[in-house]
């Protein structure tokens, strides 16, 4: 359940909306256990748990594909159990985390960020993306934000192919969770290599660019502003980073040569 109805009260004598029911985005904890031990606890919007965990594990550098692990979701206890698939093993021993990862932070609790920087590299040949694909990404993403339309309280992420086709989209109270869900959906569908643009509804922060780099997605398009560290990481990782993307305008901060301008009429 991603949305819950909550009763709204009104104070007598005040010009406030009348009492009634509001649609509120659901936020619940999810514990991720690896081989029976807690790897992380994240605050997230329920739904797409398997996809979110797959995206999370890829960003952590623990898997390369969905086939590397088995994922079982215990909905009653809000726990996801992860084990290496038969004949396969995890790529690395996970770094220690704190006990809680909030819905606002994708790298909270990490001992250092050195291993994040080590993984910040694209793994495919250079790609040219039509400028129009990037410019239209947030508007196309908005068409997939059904829960946001009802609540106004969810972030969204989506992946687009070079031709502008929306490959996957997801919503969550945490922007990093939304990205993990999208990457996980692409892993499940076997379409991650088609992803050319990662569109996000909010700002472009460090962890968003890090997840794009881990997934080898060559461009990030954000509705909001990038942070300084996001720009630095995108530059180092070879990722084209665009911010303030609106109909008819956008700012390009890194690797502008990735974009292919449209033909003039």
Secondary structure, 3 states (H helix, E strand, C coil): CCEEEEEECCCCCCCCCCCEEEEEECCEEEEEEECCEEEEEEEECCCCHHHHHHHHHHHCCCCCCHHHEEEEEECCCCEEEEEECCCCCCCCCCCCCCCCECCCCCCCCCCCCHHHHHHCCCCCCCCCEEHHHHHHHHHHHHCCCHHHHHHCCCEEEEEECCCCCEEEEEEECCHHHHHHHHHHHHHHHCCHHHCCEEEECCCECHHHHHHHHHCCCCEEEECCCECHHHHHHHHHHCCEEEEEEECCEEEEEECHHHEECCCCC
